């Protein structure tokens, strides 16, 4: 049940604009709060791990600096953002109890397996039958942005950029890549875990998202036990698949004055940079205060479409964002190598710090070093903790 709730938390693309909420993550979070409150009634506010302390510190510093900027710049306070901060702080407190006595290996393996199944079903069905399976439009009314309107692949014909259970390929890469990076520590344990890892890595390239390709390259390059020759061989068919679309999007479109998506992001960088580095208030407090929805410039910023690191810089200023990122990596001193890569991908991704999924993910990443026992060398099927007892599992023994 825990794993199912975690997967539901990730379904941020099922957003209902009529009520202004992603319904599945909210329902999942409320169930988690209810069940854990009943089970851990007296200890629910007791903090027992550094991962929770560090995540709370991250949010509290964001809140305090935003509040200081709000007062200094005399801006209008936005109640919605206060509610957002409150929810993610509560989520951080519950994340610690949620991951207690659960197998991280099984959690990530199941998470990836479910999302990858929907991803590959979508692409196989389209290329074999021509039927586009939209997982979102019949539920929220919003159509997935996965079909290329004007590009035909020289081999596969009309291109699909599959996104699984997410609204578009960049969002898919955002929610999948950090877990592929974390799961790389188990890729050699069993044939099944190796298969899941490589399917996840390949899916990032097949998505034809700039984010996905970048994340896939970072993960592939970071793999320590694989030779450079094997990495190059692995990349060859993937490059052959995505190269025609990349050429069309970044060369052909520019030549004929089309929009390739980069121009919009470049405009955001330029507008943000001009304000931040020519205005003392912008340098110290950013463009759009996290406690106010009114940007300081007439240029409307997309919250995190350019990346989380860029979003933090434009929201709280240059020095505070550098300090927070430095703080996050200080927290990673004792975690695994894969967790460091995973956090890097999160900072480069389109994640929002105000989704209920984000604090759970950060606590999991920062806790990665605490669970080296979860999948020892595989000889035969083992009773890995986290199988079916959900909220009343016995504690795992470390090896």
Secondary structure as UniProt FT lines:
FT   HELIX           2..9
FT   TURN            12..13
FT   STRAND          15..16
FT   TURN            17..20
FT   STRAND          21..22
FT   HELIX           23..39
FT   TURN            40..45
FT   HELIX           50..72
FT   TURN            73..74
FT   HELIX           79..99
FT   TURN            100..101
FT   HELIX           104..129
FT   HELIX           137..140
FT   STRAND          147..153
FT   TURN            154..156
FT   STRAND          157..160
FT   TURN            164..165
FT   HELIX           169..183
FT   HELIX           184..186
FT   TURN            187..189
FT   HELIX           191..206
FT   TURN            207..208
FT   HELIX           210..222
FT   HELIX           228..247
FT   HELIX           248..252
FT   HELIX           253..255
FT   TURN            256..257
FT   HELIX           262..278
FT   HELIX           280..285
FT   TURN            290..291
FT   TURN            305..306
FT   HELIX           308..316
FT   HELIX           318..331
FT   HELIX           332..334
FT   HELIX           337..348
FT   TURN            353..354
FT   HELIX           356..366
FT   HELIX           368..370
FT   TURN            372..375
FT   HELIX           390..392
//
